[in-house]
Amino acid sequence: MRLQPLREMLKIPNTKVGMAFAILVPLLFSIIWLTGYHDATDHLDRLQVAVVNEDGEQANALAEQMMDNMPFDADLASYDEAKEKLDQNDITMLIVIPETFTENLAKQSDTSLQFYLNSSNSQVALSAAESTARQMTDSIAGSNVQAEIIKENHIGNFATSMVPMILGFIIFIAVMTMNIQMNIVTQILSRKFGKWQLFWNKQLLLLIIGLVVTTVIVTIHALANDTAASYMQLWGFELLVVFACISFTQMSFAIFGNAGALFNVAMIPFQLMAAGNIIPTDLLSPVFRVIGAALPASNGVQGFSQLIYAGESVSSATLHLVLILVITFLITCIVLKLKRQQPVQFVKKDENAAAV
């Protein structure tokens, strides 16, 4: 068997890049996820819970006992304050001790504790909170105490629960793939046009693509799914996510050249982990939370989880995305300014064509 074609393949840089992807992608996912998720569920005490006592002083002892025995970080709060935090996903669960609870408990009458959960939270957090709620009521003397679990912002269509991932994360994959091709196009045209002329024309094309992609994808999901946010809320936030992803992945190629594709792929496990839909970000180490806050897709998923389920403000995710967009674009411009301009090849016009 002649191996000359194999030798020629190995001389081409694209072959080596493909081999690097095959080895490094699963390696990166393994290292990052095994490190980031290590013993994450042992840190449930980082999850916040609010306890609202509507039964007065006679239930203070019970409230203190509940807060001491649950695996979460719990504090007393007013109902309005706690409800606002629950809607913003700042707390995992809201527990309400209703009026006459201790009186009904003393009479052995049927009574219940109310446990409010936000359906936009991760399934790990919801499962842990629901399990704790049932254990808590079972531990109270008397079998007449029931756990009334109330899931806020519940969406019945399972397909809708996938929308935050599609609009917030899959768009990063799409844009990353696009910029791989844009990087090749830039290299091809770099000998025919000045670097800044080529750069700003590419930005115009990316602007048009971003507007089209945002409008098409948001319109499809707005028609197919019942969401708490309005069309314009979804459209505006998706536009910011798309441009942040474009700017971030473009910066990677500006800094690392062809290796920018591998850098972008390396960011995928970080963004999946810090998105908060698998496990709450509070269970991750501070390092991974900081990294996630600096990446576009993780902020996109978190923001769309709020918009899709509750229609709540996404000011924090919006601020992060704006900073990502501005900073990465400035870095791209700085790197481009420092790069040497390749000699522009001027193609002579055919004399006959010129005469015509």
C-alpha positions in Angstrom: 0.0 0.0 0.0 1.5 3.4 -1.0 1.4 5.9 1.8 2.4 9.0 -0.3 -1.2 10.5 -0.1 -1.0 10.1 3.7 2.3 11.9 3.9 0.9 14.7 1.8 -2.2 14.9 4.0 0.0 15.3 7.1 1.8 18.2 5.5 -1.4 20.2 5.2 -2.1 22.4 8.3 -5.9 21.6 8.1 -5.1 17.9 8.8 -3.2 18.8 11.9 -5.9 21.1 13.1 -8.5 18.4 12.5 -6.4 15.9 14.5 -6.0 18.5 17.3 -9.8 18.9 17.4 -10.4 15.2 17.7 -8.1 14.9 20.6 -8.5 18.1 22.5 -12.3 18.7 22.4 -13.2 15.6 24.5 -10.2 16.2 26.6 -11.2 19.8 27.3 -14.8 18.8 28.1 -13.5 16.0 30.5 -11.1 18.3 32.4 -13.4 21.3 32.6 -16.6 19.4 33.6 -15.0 17.0 36.0 -13.3 19.9 37.7 -16.3 22.3 37.6 -19.0 19.8 38.7 -16.8 18.1 41.3 -18.8 17.7 44.5 -21.2 20.4 43.3 -24.2 18.9 45.0 -22.3 18.9 48.3 -22.7 22.7 48.4 -26.4 23.0 48.7 -25.8 25.4 51.6 -25.0 28.0 48.9 -28.6 28.0 47.7 -30.7 30.7 49.2 -34.1 30.1 50.8 -36.5 32.7 52.2 -38.9 31.9 55.1 -42.1 34.0 55.5 -43.8 33.7 58.9 -47.4 34.8 58.6 -48.4 33.1 61.8 -46.9 35.6 64.2 -44.7 35.1 67.3 -46.1 31.7 68.1 -44.5 30.3 65.0 -41.0 31.9 65.5 -39.6 28.8 67.1 -40.8 26.6 64.3 -39.4 29.0 61.7 -36.0 29.0 63.4 -36.1 25.2 63.7 -36.9 24.9 60.0 -34.0 27.2 59.0 -31.5 25.3 61.2 -32.5 21.9 59.8 -32.7 22.5 56.1 -29.6 22.1 53.9 -29.9 25.6 52.4 -28.9 29.1 53.5 -32.2 30.4 54.9 -33.3 33.8 56.2 -36.6 35.3 57.4 -38.2 37.8 54.9 -41.4 39.5 54.1 -43.6 37.9 51.4 -43.3 40.7 48.9 -39.5 40.9 49.2 -39.1 37.1 49.0 -41.5 36.8 46.1 -39.5 39.4 44.1 -36.3 37.5 44.8 -37.9 34.2 43.7 -39.1 35.7 40.4 -35.6 37.0 39.8 -34.1 33.5 40.6 -32.1 35.1 43.5 -33.5 32.5 45.8 -34.3 28.8 45.2 -37.4 28.5 47.4 -39.9 30.6 49.3 -41.4 28.9 52.3 -44.6 30.4 53.8 -45.9 29.5 57.3 -49.6 30.5 56.9 -51.8 32.1 59.5 -53.2 29.8 62.2 -50.6 27.1 61.3 -49.5 26.5 64.9 -53.1 26.6 66.1 -54.2 23.9 63.5 -51.1 21.9 64.4 -52.0 21.9 68.1 -55.6 20.8 67.2 -54.3 18.0 65.0 -56.3 19.6 62.2 -55.2 19.3 58.5 -52.8 22.1 57.7 -50.0 22.7 55.2 -46.8 24.7 54.6 -46.5 26.5 51.3 -43.3 26.0 49.2 -42.9 28.2 46.2 -40.5 27.2 43.5 -39.5 29.0 40.3 -39.8 26.6 37.3 -37.1 28.5 35.4 -34.5 27.2 37.9 -32.4 24.2 37.2 -33.8 20.8 37.6 -31.2 19.9 40.2 -32.3 22.9 42.3 -36.0 22.2 41.9 -35.5 18.5 42.8 -33.4 19.3 45.9 -35.9 21.9 47.0 -38.9 19.7 46.5 -37.3 16.8 48.3 -36.4 19.1 51.2 -40.0 20.4 51.4 -41.4 16.9 51.8 -38.8 15.9 54.3 -39.5 19.1 56.3 -43.2 18.5 56.6 -42.7 14.8 57.4 -40.4 15.8 60.3 -43.1 18.0 62.0 -45.0 16.1 64.6 -48.3 15.0 63.3 -49.2 13.4 60.0 -51.7 16.1 59.2 -49.1 18.5 57.9 -48.9 18.6 54.1 -46.4 20.2 51.7 -48.2 22.5 49.3 -45.7 22.8 46.5 -46.5 25.7 44.2 -44.4 26.0 41.0 -44.4 29.5 39.7 -43.9 30.3 36.0 -44.7 26.7 35.0 -44.7 26.0 31.2 -46.6 22.9 30.2 -45.0 22.5 26.7 -41.7 20.7 27.1 -40.4 22.1 23.8 -40.6 25.6 25.3 -38.1 24.6 28.0 -35.5 24.1 25.2 -35.9 27.7 23.9 -33.3 29.3 26.3 -30.7 26.8 25.1 -31.5 27.3 21.5 -31.6 31.1 21.6 -28.8 31.5 24.2 -26.4 28.7 23.4 -26.9 27.1 20.0 -26.5 30.6 18.5 -22.9 30.6 19.8 -22.2 27.3 17.9 -23.8 28.8 14.7 -21.8 32.0 14.9 -18.6 30.2 15.8 -18.9 28.0 12.7 -19.7 31.1 10.6 -16.6 32.9 11.8 -14.4 29.9 11.0 -15.5 30.4 7.4 -15.2 34.2 7.7 -11.6 33.8 8.9 -10.8 31.8 5.7 -12.5 34.4 3.5 -10.5 37.2 5.2 -7.2 35.4 4.6 -8.1 34.9 0.9 -9.0 38.6 0.4 -6.2 40.0 2.6 -3.9 40.3 -0.4 -6.4 42.2 -2.5 -7.7 44.8 0.0 -6.4 46.8 2.9 -6.9 45.3 6.3 -9.2 48.1 7.6 -11.2 48.2 4.3 -11.7 44.5 4.6 -12.5 44.6 8.3 -15.2 47.3 8.1 -16.8 45.6 5.1 -16.9 42.4 7.0 -18.5 44.1 10.0 -21.2 45.4 7.7 -21.9 41.9 6.5 -21.9 40.6 10.1 -24.4 43.3 11.0 -26.8 42.3 8.3 -26.4 38.6 9.2 -27.0 39.3 12.8 -30.2 41.2 12.1 -31.5 38.5 9.7 -30.7 35.6 12.0 -32.2 37.3 15.1 -35.4 38.2 13.3 -35.9 34.7 11.7 -35.1 32.6 14.8 -37.1 34.8 17.3 -40.1 34.9 15.0 -40.2 31.1 14.7 -40.0 30.6 18.4 -42.5 33.4 19.2 -45.0 31.7 16.9 -44.3 28.2 18.1 -44.1 28.8 21.9 -46.1 30.5 24.6 -43.6 32.8 26.4 -44.0 35.3 29.2 -41.9 37.9 27.4 -43.1 40.0 24.5 -41.7 39.5 21.0 -39.7 42.7 21.2 -38.1 41.7 24.5 -37.0 38.4 23.0 -35.9 40.1 19.8 -33.8 42.8 21.6 -32.1 40.4 23.9 -31.4 37.9 21.1 -29.9 40.6 19.0 -27.5 41.4 21.9 -26.6 37.8 22.4 -26.0 37.3 18.6 -23.7 40.3 18.4 -21.8 39.4 21.6 -21.2 35.9 20.2 -20.1 37.3 16.8 -17.7 39.8 18.5 -16.3 37.2 20.9 -15.6 34.5 18.3 -14.2 37.1 15.9 -11.8 38.3 18.6 -10.5 34.7 19.1 -9.5 34.5 15.4 -7.9 38.0 15.6 -5.7 36.9 18.5 -5.0 33.3 17.7 -5.4 33.1 14.0 -6.6 29.7 12.8 -6.2 28.4 16.4 -9.1 30.7 17.3 -11.5 27.9 16.4 -10.0 25.7 19.1 -10.2 28.5 21.6 -13.9 29.0 20.8 -14.6 25.3 21.2 -12.7 25.3 24.5 -15.2 27.9 25.8 -18.2 25.7 25.1 -18.0 23.5 28.2 -17.5 26.6 30.4 -20.6 28.2 28.9 -22.7 25.0 29.2 -21.7 24.6 32.8 -22.2 28.2 33.8 -25.6 28.6 32.0 -27.4 27.4 35.2 -29.9 25.1 33.4 -28.0 21.9 34.5 -27.1 22.9 38.0 -27.4 26.2 39.8 -24.4 28.5 39.2 -24.2 29.0 43.0 -23.0 25.4 43.3 -20.0 26.1 41.1 -16.7 27.3 42.5 -16.2 31.1 42.3 -13.6 30.7 39.5 -16.1 29.0 37.2 -18.8 31.6 38.0 -16.5 34.4 37.0 -15.5 32.7 33.8 -19.2 32.1 33.0 -20.1 35.7 33.6 -17.5 36.7 31.0 -18.9 34.5 28.2 -21.8 35.3 25.9 -23.8 32.0 25.8 -24.0 31.4 29.5 -25.4 34.9 30.0 -27.7 34.3 27.0 -29.2 31.1 28.5 -29.7 32.7 32.0 -31.4 35.7 30.5 -33.7 33.8 28.2 -34.7 31.5 31.2 -36.0 34.6 32.9 -37.7 36.0 29.8 -39.3 32.7 28.6 -40.6 31.7 32.0 -41.3 34.9 33.9 -40.8 37.8 31.6 -38.6 39.4 34.3 -35.9 41.9 34.0 -32.6 40.6 32.6 -30.5 43.7 33.5 -27.5 41.7 34.9 -27.2 39.5 31.8 -27.7 42.5 29.5 -24.9 44.4 31.2 -22.6 41.4 30.9 -23.4 41.0 27.2 -22.9 44.7 26.5 -19.5 44.6 28.2 -18.5 41.4 26.3 -19.5 43.0 23.0 -17.7 46.3 23.6 -14.5 44.8 25.1 -14.1 42.0 22.6 -14.7 44.4 19.7 -12.1 46.8 21.0 -9.6 44.0 21.5 -10.2 42.9 17.9 -9.5 46.4 16.7 -6.3 46.8 18.8 -5.0 43.4 17.6 -5.8 44.3 14.0 -4.0 47.7 14.4 -0.9 45.9 15.6 -0.8 43.4 12.8 1.3 44.1 9.8 -0.5 44.7 6.6 0.1 42.0 4.0 1.2 43.5 0.6 -1.8 44.2 -1.5 -1.6 42.7 -5.0 -2.9 45.0 -7.7 -4.3 43.1 -10.6 -3.6 44.8 -13.9 -6.7 45.2 -16.1 -6.7 43.6 -19.4 -5.8 46.2 -22.1 -8.6 45.1 -24.4 -11.1 45.3 -21.6 -9.8 48.7 -20.6 -10.1 49.9 -24.2 -13.7 48.8 -24.2 
